[in-house]
Amino acid sequence: MPTRPLMWIASAILISLSHSPVVFAEASEALWPVVKEAFFAGKNIEPADFIRLEGPRRAESGAQVPVTLTIDKAPDAPDAIKKVYLIVDANPIPLAAIYHFTPLNGKAQISTRIRMETDSYIHAVGETADGKLYMTALPIRAAGGCGGLVDSDEAAIRATAGKMKVNLEEPIKFGEPNPATLLIKHPMFTGLQRDLASGGYRPAFYIQKVELTYNGKPVMHVDLGVGTSEDPYLRFFYRPDAPGVMDIKATDNEGKEFTHQVEVKG
């Protein structure tokens, strides 16, 4: 993961872009060199057709933009992609998430929903165990997903934050990749939204990390940023070798932990 603080990186990008002649009428390739230098300074990133991104050409809502990431290499291959940075070039804070895969995924594919403040290219940058970087990009038209007004009951939000639903698609096949979906109830406040009552900015409040294990062994973990949509959604794969238990732990930026457990019977 990049070592420089995320907010410092975001500020550097915003300053650079404010002095750029780029017009934000549509997704612009001109933003990527600035973003790339902020996150991967001095590193070579090769375009790769084995990393694929899918999403709408124009999103209905910038607050809920569906995207699917697929790596056409098995997670246990010698040259497997171990983690993927999902970056929305034109967002105030570009890094939406980092997905860390393991052989217990069986298949490296993620479907999720992200926030987009304006039309932008989305870059998926995959990294191998030895540090080689590969990427693909997808332009999507969207607007208004990171800021706006928030009119909500703080106490009610916190009472339900962290509640999870997991669906294990059947029939479950042992020894093979199986799809599952995870939904976490959470507002994912970006820190850029204004409170309708006070007029001030609502502090950032978001799920920061999700860890999934099966029978005590890591399946995958995800580092989330405020570029992930409200009520984080994740469709992923896991490869069980026998009946057991899937454990999910989520941690927010205030240090609170939320847990959920699902029995896999087959």
N, C-alpha and C positions, 0 to 999 in steps of 0.2 A: 504494500500500500504506500502511496506517496508519503514522505516523511514530513513535509511542510504542513502547518496547521491549515485546516480546510478553509476557515474564514479568511486567513491571510491570502490564500490562493485566490479565493473568490474576489477579494478586494483588488488584487493585482490585475485580474482579468478585467474587472469592470473599469479600472483606471485606464488600462490599455485600450479597451474598446471605445471609451469615451473620447479618445483622441484619434479614433479611426474614422475614415470616410465611409464606412460600411453603412448601407441603408437597410433597415430591418423590415423591408416590405415582404420578403420571403426568405426561406432558408438560404443562408449564405455560406459558401465554402471558405470565404475569407476569414471566418472566425476560428477555424480549426488550428491554424499555426499558432495563434496566441494561446489557445486552450492546451494544445499539445505541449508547448514549452512550459506552461505552468505545472502540468502534472507529470510529464515525462521528459524533462529537460535533458537534451543531448542524446536521447535514446532513439534508435532506429525502430520504426514500426512498419512492418510489411503488410500490404493489402493481402487479404486471404479470402478465397471463395469457400473455405470450409467453416467460416463463421457467417451466420446469416441472421439478419434482422427483418422482422415483418411487422407492419403496422399500417394504419390508414393513411391515405394521402392527405386527407384533411380530417382532423379529429372533431367530433361533435362538441367536446368540452376540453379545454386546456387543463382542467383539473383532474381528468380521468382519461388518459391516453393509453389504450391497450397496445402492448408490444410483446413480441415473442422472439426470444433469442435461442438459436440452435447452433450447437457445435457438432459438426459432422466428423467427430473423432471420439472414440470410446474414452470414458474417463480413466480407464486403466491402461490405455495405450502408452508406449514408451515416450511418445512426444505429445502426450495429452495436454490440453489447456487446463490449468489448475484453477485459474481465477479469471474473471471477466469484469472490467470496469465499464459501467454503463454511464455515458456522459452526454448530457444535452448541451450542446455548444453555447446556445444563446440564453440559457437560464442564468439568473443572478448567482446561484450556486450550482455549477454545472454537474457535479458528481451526484447521480441519482442513487447508485448502489454499486456494491462490489459483490459478485457471486463467487463463492469458493466451492469447487466441486471435489468429490472423492470417488473412488471406484464403486462405492455403495450406491451412488446415483444410478449406475447402470447406463444412463443416457443423459447427456449434458444438454438439457433443454429447459428453459424457464419462460413462462408467460406471466406478465405482471401488468401493473398500471402505473404510469408516471405523470408528473406535472410538467407542463410546458408553458412558459410565460409568453412566448412568441414563436413564430415560425422558426424552425431550426433543423439542423442536421443532428441526428443522434449517432454517436460513435460507440461501438462495442469494441473494446481493446482487450484481447485475450493474452494471457501470460502463461508460459510453460514453466516447469519446475526449474529450468536453468536460466530463466529470465528473458527469454526471447519473446518479442511482442508482435502480435498480429491484429489486424483490425478490419472492420467493415463499417459502412455508414448508410444511414437512411434519412431522407428529408421528410419531414411531416409539417403540415400547416396546422397551427393551433394558437390559442391566445388566452391570456389571463389566468393561468393555472397556479401561479406562485403567490400573487398578491391578492388584492380585493378586500372585502369587508367580512368580518366574522360576527355573527349574531347568534350566540349560543350560551347555554347555561354551564358555567365552568364546573360546578359541583356535579351535575349530571354527566358531563363528559368524563370526569375523573372516576366516577363510580363505575362506568362501563369500560374504561380504557384497559386494554390488554386481554379482553375476553376473546377466545379463539374458537373457530370451527374448522374441523378437518374432515375432508371427504376422501376416503380411499376407494378409488374406482375398482369395481369388481367385474369379472372374477380375478382374484389375486393369484398370480402365477409365481411360485417360488423359483428362484434362480434366474428370473427375467426382470427387466425394468418394468415397473408398475407406475402409472400416473396417480398423483394425489394433488389435492388442492388445500391450501391453507388461507384462511381469512382471519385477520386480526382487527378487532374493533379499536380504532384509534384515530384522533383528529389529524395527526401529522401536521401540526401547525408549523409554518415555515419561518416565522419570525419577521415576515414581510407583510403580514396581513394586519389590517387595522380593526380594532374592536369598535363595533357599531355604537356602543353606548359611550365609551370614553373618548374615542377618536384617536387613542394611542395605539402603538403596535402591540399585538398579542405576542408574548414571548414564544420562542421556538419550543415546541413540545412534540417529540416524535420518537417512534421506535428506532433504536440505533443498531440493534443486532438481533438476529434470529439464528438459533442453533438447533439443528435437527439431528437426533441420534436414533439408531435402531439396535435394540438389545445392547445398549451401552456403547456402540461403535458409531463414530461420526458419519453422517450421511452428507451433510453440507452445512455451511453457515453463510449468512448474508449480512453484510454491513450496509445498513440503510442510511440514506440522507433525506433531507426535506424535499428532494425531487421525486420521492415516492408518494403516490396518491394517498389521500385519506382512506382509512380502513384497508391497510396493505393486503394485497391479493397476490398469491404465489401458486402457480401450478408447476409442479416439478416431478421428477422421477426418483424412485428408490428401488433397490434390488434386494428383497429379503431372501435369505436362504432357508428360513424355517419360520414357523409361527413365533410371534414375539410382541414386543412393545415399542412403539415409536414415541419418543419424548421430544417435546418442543419447548424451548425456553426463549423468551423474548425479553430484551432489556431496553429501557428507554433512556433518554438523555439526562434524566434526573436520577438514574441509578436504580429505578424500580424494576423488579423482575416479575415476569408472568410465565406460568407454566401450564402445559396441557399434555395429556397422555392418551394414546390410542392403542387399543389392543388389535393385533393383526392375527386373525385366526386362519385365514385361507379357506 
